[in-house]
Amino acid sequence: MIVQTEISNNLYYIYIDTKILGAIKQLLSYFQSKVFCTDACIAIYVKYYKENHKVVSGLFEAHNIPYKFIRKYSDISFIDGKVVFYLFNAQSNCRMVAFRNVSHVFITHGESNKKSSVKPIIRIYDYVVTSGQVGVDRYIKAGVFNKCDVQDNRVIRLGNTFVGQNNYTYDVNSRTLLYAPTWEGGVPDENFSSVVSGIDKLLLNIINDHDIREIIIQVHPNLGHRDGSYISFLNNIISTLVKSSVKVSIVGNNVSVKTRLKAFCTGFKYISSKRKINVSHAITDISAMEVQLLVKNIPTMVVAYKYRYQELIVPERMKTYYLDSMFYLDSNSNKTVFTSPESVSSYVESYHEDFLENSSFNKRIVWLCQYVEKNRVSQIKYRKSI
């Protein structure tokens, strides 16, 4: 067991290949929550795209984060013994993992039962991080990894380190409902967004059944990226809630004065994601937000189309939990029951070593880098001995 978790400099690289600015902002959120830090990060290697490189440069420079654009394969050079972290799968990742003087770790950008969580490409990485046993079971059920891979510690449980952070807290006395829908996905087959016709009826039923006084809406930052009509759907939902005399607040940062004034005249307001909010209930889709809420013990209803849910690879223990906590948009049910997440909280959040649970994010990352490097060196010695 490696326990030398003092903060070190120049530990790792991060690689990202995306044209979606929302993905870049998700990466920045890890720095803002101190999961990653600029002293430990040698550089973010960013696949160059002429459409967005200026905006990407501005985002990284505004946060004093070291970065380098990759235009061709020869632009890449890694210091021996370091770690490369990946938040998103991309075809170019296959070339990156060919560098064998470093360890390659897929941390994902959240924990969820979406199809993207079990893509076969995940096997290319040396190690994969998951929030808990739920991720281990999902990988085994999908055939991405087998029990021998798990015994070899290729799947590492790091609890809430990479699930994403938010400022919501459970308060049984609160009368605030959180609605946090996901985006429409990169392709139609991965669309699990509930921003569709009929969701407003469900929201109003829940507001009436549970004496809700205010609804907070936090949408995925990529909503409307592939299909702009989802922005119109969202606006219609907000309009319906306002007309029904519901107090509506939308989570949004860097909102212009003009936009805030227009919202005020329409009947809702914008609030910062940095604001701490007590909620009594939450509604989300099959997405990373679900686990973010579960690890905070917030009673959460997951909404989905039944036919889409049945396409997913879901561990049996989560299926049992979903019997009471999932609402199917294509059903005739009016049930608005919320189940306590305590029955699965330890299943979705656990740690490779017990001491990690009470360690800071920084110390967990230092431990992770030390852990995978020790294993890399051991494997090299073993190969040489054969």
BELRAPE-V63245 format. One record per pair of residues at least 12 apart in sequence whose C-alpha atoms are under 10 Angstrom apart, sorted by the first residue. I is the first residue (numbers start at 1). J is the second residue. D is the distance in whole Angstrom. If there is no record, write none. Layout:
i = {I,I}
j = {J,J}
d = {D,D}
//
This chain:
i = {1,1,1,1,2,2,2,2,2,2,3,3,3,3,3,3,3,3,3,4,4,4,4,4,5,5,5,5,5,5,5,5,5,5,5,5,6,6,6,6,6,7,7,7,7,7,7,7,7,8,8,8,8,8,8,8,9,9,9,9,9,9,9,10,10,10,10,10,10,10,10,10,10,11,11,11,11,11,11,11,11,11,11,11,11,11,11,12,12,12,12,12,12,12,12,12,12,12,12,12,12,12,12,12,12,12,12,13,13,13,13,13,13,13,13,13,13,13,13,13,13,13,13,13,14,14,14,14,14,14,14,14,14,14,14,14,14,14,14,14,15,15,15,15,15,15,15,15,15,15,15,15,15,15,15,15,15,16,16,16,16,16,16,16,16,16,16,16,16,16,16,16,17,17,17,17,17,17,17,17,17,17,17,17,17,17,18,18,18,18,18,18,18,18,19,19,19,19,19,19,19,19,20,20,20,20,20,20,20,21,21,21,21,21,21,21,22,22,22,22,22,23,23,23,23,23,24,24,24,24,25,25,25,25,26,26,26,26,26,27,27,27,27,27,27,28,28,28,28,29,29,30,30,30,30,30,30,30,31,31,32,32,33,33,33,33,33,33,34,34,34,34,35,35,35,35,35,35,35,35,35,36,36,36,36,37,37,37,37,38,38,38,38,39,39,40,40,40,41,41,41,41,41,42,42,42,42,42,42,42,42,43,43,43,43,43,43,43,44,44,44,44,44,44,44,44,44,45,45,45,45,45,45,45,45,45,46,46,46,46,46,47,47,47,47,47,47,48,48,48,48,48,49,49,49,53,56,57,73,73,73,76,76,77,77,78,78,78,78,79,79,80,80,80,80,80,80,81,81,81,81,81,81,81,81,81,81,81,82,82,82,82,82,82,82,82,83,83,83,83,83,83,83,83,83,83,84,84,84,84,84,84,84,84,84,84,85,85,85,85,85,85,85,85,85,85,86,86,86,86,86,86,86,86,87,87,87,87,87,87,87,88,88,88,88,88,88,89,89,89,89,89,89,89,90,91,93,93,93,94,94,94,94,96,96,97,97,97,98,98,100,100,101,101,102,102,102,102,103,103,103,103,103,103,103,103,104,104,104,104,104,104,105,105,105,105,105,105,105,105,105,105,105,105,105,106,106,106,106,106,106,106,106,106,106,107,107,107,107,107,107,107,107,107,107,107,108,108,108,108,108,108,109,109,109,109,110,110,110,110,110,110,110,110,110,110,110,110,110,110,110,111,111,111,111,111,111,111,111,111,111,111,111,111,111,111,111,111,111,111,112,112,112,112,112,112,112,112,112,112,112,112,112,112,112,112,113,113,113,113,113,113,113,113,113,113,113,113,113,113,114,114,114,114,114,114,114,114,114,114,114,114,115,115,115,115,115,115,115,115,115,115,116,116,116,117,117,117,117,117,117,117,117,118,118,118,118,118,118,118,118,118,118,118,119,119,119,119,120,120,120,120,120,121,122,122,122,123,123,123,123,125,126,126,126,126,126,127,127,127,127,127,127,127,128,128,128,128,128,129,129,129,129,129,129,129,129,129,129,130,130,130,130,130,130,130,130,130,130,130,130,130,130,131,131,131,131,131,131,131,131,131,131,131,131,131,131,131,131,131,132,132,132,132,132,132,132,132,132,132,132,132,132,132,133,133,133,133,133,133,133,133,133,133,133,133,134,134,134,134,134,134,134,134,134,134,134,134,135,135,135,135,135,135,135,135,136,136,136,136,136,136,136,137,137,137,137,137,137,138,138,138,138,138,139,139,139,139,140,141,141,141,141,142,142,142,142,152,153,153,153,154,155,156,156,156,156,156,156,157,157,157,157,157,157,157,158,158,158,158,158,158,158,158,158,158,158,159,159,159,159,159,159,159,159,159,159,160,160,160,160,160,160,160,160,160,160,161,161,161,161,161,161,161,161,161,162,162,162,163,163,163,163,163,163,163,163,164,164,164,164,164,165,165,165,166,166,166,166,166,166,166,166,166,167,167,167,167,167,167,168,168,168,168,168,168,168,168,168,168,168,168,168,169,169,169,169,169,169,169,169,169,170,170,170,170,170,170,170,170,170,170,170,171,171,171,171,171,171,171,172,172,172,172,172,172,173,173,173,174,174,174,174,174,174,174,174,174,175,175,175,175,175,175,175,175,175,175,175,176,176,176,176,176,176,176,176,176,176,176,176,176,176,176,177,177,177,177,177,177,177,177,177,177,177,177,177,177,177,177,177,177,177,178,178,178,178,178,178,178,178,178,178,178,178,178,178,178,178,179,179,179,179,179,179,179,179,179,179,179,179,179,179,180,180,180,180,180,180,180,180,180,180,180,180,180,180,180,180,181,181,181,181,181,181,181,181,181,181,181,181,181,181,181,181,181,181,182,182,182,182,182,182,182,182,182,182,182,182,182,182,182,183,183,183,183,183,183,183,183,183,183,183,183,183,183,184,184,184,184,184,184,184,184,184,184,185,185,185,185,185,185,186,186,186,186,187,187,188,188,189,189,190,191,191,192,192,192,192,192,192,192,192,193,193,193,193,193,193,193,193,193,193,193,194,194,194,194,194,194,194,194,194,194,194,194,195,195,195,195,195,195,195,195,195,195,195,196,196,196,196,196,196,196,196,197,197,197,197,197,198,198,198,199,199,199,199,200,200,200,200,200,200,200,201,201,201,201,202,202,202,202,202,202,203,203,203,203,203,204,204,204,204,205,205,205,206,206,206,206,206,206,206,207,207,209,209,209,210,210,210,210,210,212,212,212,212,212,213,213,213,213,214,214,214,214,214,215,215,215,215,215,215,215,215,215,216,216,216,216,216,216,216,216,216,216,216,217,217,217,217,217,217,217,217,217,217,217,218,218,218,218,218,218,218,219,219,219,219,219,220,220,221,238,238,238,238,239,239,239,241,241,242,242,242,243,243,245,246,246,247,247,247,248,248,248,248,249,249,249,249,249,249,249,250,250,250,250,250,250,250,251,251,251,251,251,251,251,252,252,252,252,252,252,253,253,253,253,253,254,254,254,255,255,255,278,279,279,280,280,280,281,281,281,281,281,281,281,282,282,282,282,282,282,282,283,283,283,283,283,283,283,283,283,283,284,284,284,284,284,284,285,285,285,285,285,285,285,285,286,286,286,286,286,286,287,290,291,291,291,291,292,292,293,293,294,294,294,294,294,294,294,294,295,295,295,295,295,295,295,295,296,296,296,297,297,297,297,297,297,298,298,298,298,298,299,299,299,299,299,299,299,300,300,300,300,300,300,300,301,301,301,301,301,301,301,301,301,301,301,302,302,302,302,302,302,302,303,303,303,303,303,303,304,304,304,304,304,305,305,305,305,305,305,306,306,306,306,306,306,307,307,307,308,309,309,317,317,317,318,318,318,318,320,321,321,321,321,321,322,323,324,324,324,324,324,325,325,325,325,325,326,326,352}
j = {352,353,367,371,353,367,368,370,371,374,353,355,356,363,364,366,367,370,371,363,366,367,370,371,356,359,360,362,363,364,365,366,367,368,369,370,362,363,364,366,367,39,40,362,363,364,365,366,367,39,40,41,362,363,365,366,37,38,39,40,41,42,366,37,38,39,40,41,42,43,79,82,83,39,40,41,42,43,79,81,82,83,84,365,366,369,370,36,39,40,41,42,43,44,78,79,81,82,83,84,85,102,103,104,365,366,369,40,41,42,43,44,45,66,67,78,79,82,83,84,85,86,102,104,27,36,41,42,43,44,45,46,67,83,84,85,86,87,104,105,43,44,45,46,47,67,68,70,84,85,86,87,88,92,93,96,104,44,45,46,47,48,69,70,85,86,87,88,89,90,92,93,45,46,47,48,49,70,86,87,88,89,90,91,92,93,46,47,48,49,52,88,89,90,47,48,49,50,51,52,53,56,52,56,186,221,222,225,226,52,55,56,59,221,222,225,220,221,222,223,225,87,88,109,221,222,46,56,59,60,56,59,60,221,87,109,110,164,221,44,60,86,87,88,109,59,60,63,65,164,165,109,161,162,163,164,165,361,63,65,63,165,161,164,165,166,361,362,161,360,361,362,161,162,164,360,361,362,363,364,365,361,362,365,366,65,361,362,365,63,64,65,66,65,66,362,365,366,65,66,67,83,84,65,66,67,78,79,82,83,84,65,66,67,68,69,78,84,60,65,66,67,68,69,70,84,85,66,67,68,69,70,75,76,77,84,67,68,69,70,71,68,69,70,71,72,92,68,69,70,71,72,69,70,71,69,69,69,92,95,96,96,99,99,101,99,100,101,102,101,102,99,100,101,102,103,373,100,101,102,103,369,370,372,373,374,376,377,101,102,103,104,369,370,372,373,101,102,103,104,105,368,369,370,372,373,96,97,99,102,103,104,105,106,125,369,103,104,105,106,107,108,125,127,128,369,104,105,106,107,108,109,125,128,105,106,107,108,109,110,162,106,107,108,109,116,122,106,108,116,117,119,121,122,121,121,121,124,125,121,122,124,125,124,125,124,125,126,124,125,126,376,376,377,126,372,373,376,125,126,127,369,372,373,375,376,124,125,126,127,128,372,122,124,125,126,127,128,129,154,155,156,368,369,372,122,123,124,125,126,127,128,129,130,155,125,127,128,129,130,131,156,158,161,162,163,122,128,129,130,162,163,162,163,164,288,129,130,131,160,161,162,163,164,165,287,288,289,290,291,292,129,130,131,132,134,135,159,160,162,163,164,286,287,288,289,290,291,292,348,130,131,134,135,138,163,285,286,287,288,289,290,291,292,314,348,134,135,138,286,287,288,290,291,309,312,313,314,315,318,190,191,192,285,286,287,288,309,311,312,313,314,189,190,191,192,286,309,311,312,313,314,185,190,312,135,138,139,142,287,288,312,313,135,138,139,140,141,142,143,144,145,312,313,139,142,143,144,139,142,143,144,145,144,139,144,145,139,144,145,154,154,153,154,155,372,376,149,152,153,154,155,156,372,153,154,155,156,157,154,155,156,157,158,159,161,162,352,368,155,156,157,158,159,160,161,162,163,348,349,350,351,352,156,157,158,159,160,161,162,163,291,295,346,347,348,349,350,351,352,155,156,157,158,159,160,345,346,347,348,349,350,351,352,155,156,157,159,315,346,347,348,349,350,351,352,157,314,315,316,317,318,344,346,347,348,349,350,155,156,157,314,315,347,348,349,150,154,155,156,157,315,348,150,313,314,315,316,317,313,314,315,316,318,155,313,314,315,315,313,314,315,316,312,313,314,315,375,352,372,375,372,352,350,351,352,353,368,372,348,349,350,351,352,353,356,349,350,351,352,353,356,357,361,364,365,368,295,346,347,348,349,350,351,352,356,357,291,292,295,296,348,349,350,351,357,361,349,351,356,357,360,361,362,364,365,288,292,361,288,289,290,291,292,293,295,349,288,289,291,292,293,289,292,293,273,274,275,276,277,289,292,293,296,273,274,275,276,277,278,273,274,275,276,277,278,279,280,282,292,293,296,298,276,277,278,279,280,293,296,297,298,277,278,279,280,281,282,293,296,297,298,299,277,278,279,280,281,297,298,278,279,280,281,298,299,278,279,280,211,212,213,214,277,278,279,280,281,207,210,211,212,213,214,215,278,279,280,281,207,210,211,212,213,214,215,216,247,277,278,279,280,281,282,203,206,207,210,211,212,213,214,215,216,217,248,278,279,280,281,282,283,300,214,215,216,217,218,249,277,278,279,280,281,282,283,284,298,300,203,215,216,217,218,219,250,281,282,283,284,285,300,301,193,194,195,216,217,218,219,220,251,282,283,284,285,287,289,290,193,194,195,217,218,219,220,223,234,283,284,285,286,287,289,290,302,303,194,195,218,219,220,221,222,223,284,285,286,287,288,289,290,195,219,220,221,222,223,224,225,226,227,230,231,285,287,220,222,223,224,225,226,227,228,229,230,222,223,224,225,226,227,222,225,226,227,226,227,226,227,308,311,308,286,308,285,286,287,303,304,305,308,309,219,220,223,230,284,285,286,287,303,304,305,230,233,234,283,284,285,286,302,303,304,305,329,219,223,230,231,232,233,234,235,236,237,285,229,230,232,233,234,236,237,329,233,234,236,237,329,237,329,330,234,237,303,329,234,236,237,238,239,240,241,237,240,241,334,303,327,329,334,335,336,215,237,241,283,336,240,241,244,246,334,335,336,281,283,334,335,336,337,338,246,336,335,336,337,280,281,336,337,338,246,247,279,280,281,245,246,247,248,246,247,248,249,279,241,246,247,248,249,250,279,281,282,247,248,249,250,251,269,270,271,277,279,282,234,238,248,249,250,251,252,270,271,282,283,249,250,251,252,271,273,284,234,250,251,252,284,287,289,252,250,266,267,268,266,267,268,267,268,266,267,268,266,267,267,267,268,267,268,269,267,268,269,270,263,267,268,269,270,271,272,263,268,269,270,271,272,273,269,270,271,272,273,274,275,269,270,271,272,273,274,270,271,272,273,274,270,271,272,270,271,272,298,298,299,298,299,300,293,298,299,300,301,338,339,294,298,299,300,301,302,338,298,299,300,301,302,303,325,326,327,338,300,301,302,303,304,326,300,301,302,303,304,305,326,327,302,303,304,309,312,326,302,302,341,345,348,349,348,349,341,345,340,341,342,344,345,346,348,349,341,342,344,345,346,347,348,349,341,342,345,340,341,342,343,344,345,338,339,340,341,342,325,337,338,339,340,341,342,325,326,337,338,339,340,341,322,324,325,326,327,336,337,338,339,340,341,322,324,325,326,327,328,338,325,326,327,328,329,330,326,327,328,329,330,326,327,328,329,330,331,326,327,328,329,330,331,328,329,330,328,326,328,343,344,347,343,344,347,348,344,339,340,341,343,344,339,339,336,337,338,339,340,337,338,339,340,341,338,339,368}
d = {10,8,10,8,9,7,9,7,6,9,9,8,9,9,10,10,7,9,9,9,8,7,8,10,10,9,10,9,5,7,8,6,5,9,10,8,9,7,10,7,9,9,8,7,6,10,9,6,9,8,6,10,9,9,10,7,9,9,5,4,7,8,9,10,9,6,4,6,5,9,10,8,10,8,5,6,7,10,10,9,6,7,9,9,8,7,9,10,10,6,5,6,8,9,9,9,9,5,5,6,7,9,9,10,9,9,8,9,6,6,5,6,7,10,9,8,9,8,6,5,6,9,10,10,9,10,8,8,7,5,6,8,9,8,5,5,6,8,10,10,9,6,5,6,8,10,10,10,7,6,6,8,9,10,8,9,10,8,6,5,6,10,10,10,9,7,7,7,9,8,9,8,9,6,5,8,9,9,9,9,8,8,6,9,7,8,8,7,9,8,10,8,9,8,9,9,7,10,8,7,9,10,9,10,10,10,8,8,10,8,8,7,10,9,8,10,9,6,6,9,9,9,8,9,8,8,10,7,8,9,9,8,10,8,9,7,10,9,9,10,10,10,8,10,8,8,8,8,9,8,8,9,9,8,10,8,9,10,9,9,9,10,10,9,7,10,8,10,10,9,7,7,7,8,10,8,5,6,9,8,7,8,7,8,10,8,10,8,10,9,7,6,7,9,9,9,9,9,8,7,9,10,10,9,7,8,10,9,9,10,10,8,5,5,7,10,10,10,9,8,6,4,6,8,10,9,9,9,6,5,6,6,9,8,10,10,7,6,5,6,9,9,6,5,7,9,9,9,5,5,5,9,9,9,8,8,10,9,10,8,9,9,9,9,10,8,10,7,7,8,7,10,9,5,6,9,10,9,6,5,7,9,10,9,6,9,8,8,8,5,7,9,7,9,9,7,9,5,5,6,7,9,6,9,8,8,9,9,10,7,6,5,6,8,10,9,9,6,5,6,7,9,10,10,10,10,8,6,5,6,7,9,9,9,9,6,5,4,5,9,9,8,8,6,7,10,10,8,8,9,10,9,7,8,9,9,9,9,9,8,10,7,9,10,10,7,7,8,9,10,10,9,9,10,10,9,8,8,8,6,8,9,7,7,9,7,9,5,5,7,9,9,10,10,6,6,5,6,7,9,10,10,9,9,9,7,10,9,6,8,6,5,6,9,10,10,9,6,5,7,10,9,10,9,7,9,10,8,7,8,7,9,7,7,7,8,10,9,8,9,9,6,4,6,10,8,5,8,10,8,8,10,7,7,9,9,8,10,9,8,6,9,10,7,5,8,8,6,8,9,10,10,9,8,10,9,10,7,5,5,8,7,7,10,10,10,9,9,8,6,7,8,9,10,9,7,7,6,9,9,7,9,8,10,6,6,9,9,10,7,8,9,9,7,10,10,10,10,8,6,7,10,10,8,10,9,9,8,10,10,10,10,9,9,8,6,10,9,6,9,7,10,10,8,9,9,10,7,10,9,8,6,9,9,10,7,9,10,6,7,10,9,10,7,9,9,9,10,10,8,5,6,7,8,9,6,5,6,9,8,6,5,6,7,9,9,8,10,10,7,6,5,6,7,9,9,8,9,9,9,9,9,10,8,5,5,4,6,7,7,7,9,10,10,9,6,5,6,8,10,10,8,5,7,6,9,9,8,6,5,4,5,7,9,10,10,7,9,10,8,6,6,7,7,9,10,10,9,7,9,8,8,9,9,6,5,8,9,8,9,8,10,9,9,8,10,8,10,7,8,8,9,10,10,10,9,6,9,9,7,6,5,9,10,9,9,10,9,9,7,8,7,9,10,6,9,9,10,9,10,9,9,9,10,8,6,10,9,10,10,8,6,5,5,8,10,8,7,5,6,9,8,8,10,8,9,9,9,9,10,8,4,5,5,9,9,7,9,8,7,10,9,6,8,9,9,9,10,10,10,9,9,6,9,8,9,10,10,9,7,8,10,7,6,10,9,10,8,8,9,6,10,9,7,9,8,8,9,9,9,9,8,9,10,7,7,7,5,6,9,9,10,9,6,5,6,7,10,10,9,8,8,9,8,6,5,6,8,9,7,8,7,9,6,5,6,8,9,9,7,7,5,8,9,6,6,5,9,10,8,9,8,5,9,9,10,9,8,7,10,8,9,10,9,6,5,5,9,9,8,7,5,5,7,9,9,7,6,8,9,10,9,6,6,5,6,7,10,9,7,5,6,7,9,9,9,8,9,10,6,8,6,5,6,9,10,9,6,6,5,6,8,10,9,6,5,6,8,10,10,9,7,8,6,5,6,8,10,9,8,7,6,5,6,8,10,9,6,5,6,9,10,10,10,9,10,8,6,5,5,7,10,8,6,5,7,9,7,9,6,6,7,8,7,5,6,9,10,8,5,6,9,8,8,10,10,9,7,8,9,6,5,8,8,7,7,6,8,6,9,8,10,8,7,5,8,6,4,7,8,9,9,8,10,9,9,9,8,6,7,8,7,7,10,10,8,8,8,9,9,7,9,9,8,6,9,8,10,9,9,9,10,9,10,9,7,6,8,9,7,8,8,9,10,9,9,9,9,6,8,9,9,8,9,10,10,10,10,8,6,9,10,7,7,9,8,9,9,7,9,10,6,6,10,10,8,10,10,8,10,6,8,9,8,9,7,10,9,8,10,9,8,9,10,8,9,8,10,9,6,8,10,7,7,9,9,9,10,10,9,9,8,9,8,9,9,8,9,9,9,7,8,9,8,9,7,9,10,9,9,6,9,10,8,10,10,7,9,9,9,9,9,10,9,9,10,9,9,10,7,7,9,7,5,6,8,9,9,7,6,5,6,9,9,10,9,9,6,5,6,7,10,9,9,9,9,9,10,9,8,6,5,6,9,10,10,10,10,9,6,5,8,10,9,10,9,8,8,9,10,10,9,9,9,10,9,8,8,8,9,10,9,8,6,7,10,8,9,9,9,8,7,9,8,5,7,9,10,9,6,5,6,6,10,9,8,6,5,6,9,9,9,6,5,6,6,9,9,10,6,6,6,7,10,8,7,5,7,9,10,10,8,8,9,9,10,8,9,7,7,9,10,6,5,6,8,8,10,10,7,6,5,6,9,9,10,9,6,5,6,7,10,10,10,9,7,6,5,6,9,10,10,8,5,5,6,10,9,10,6,7,7,8,10,10,9,7,10,9,7,9,10,10,9,10,9,6,8,8,6,10,8,9,8,9,9,6,8,10,7,7,9,10,8,7,6,6,10,10,7,10,9,7,7,9,9,10,6,6,5,6,9,7,9,9,6,7,8,7,9,9,5,6,7,8,8,6,8,10,10,8,10,6,5,6,9,9,9,6,5,6,7,10,7,6,5,6,8,10,8,5,5,6,8,9,9,5,7,7,8,9,10,8,10,10,9,10,8,9,10,8,9,9,10,8,10,8,8,7,9,10,10,7,8,6,10,7,6,6,9,9,9,9,10}
//
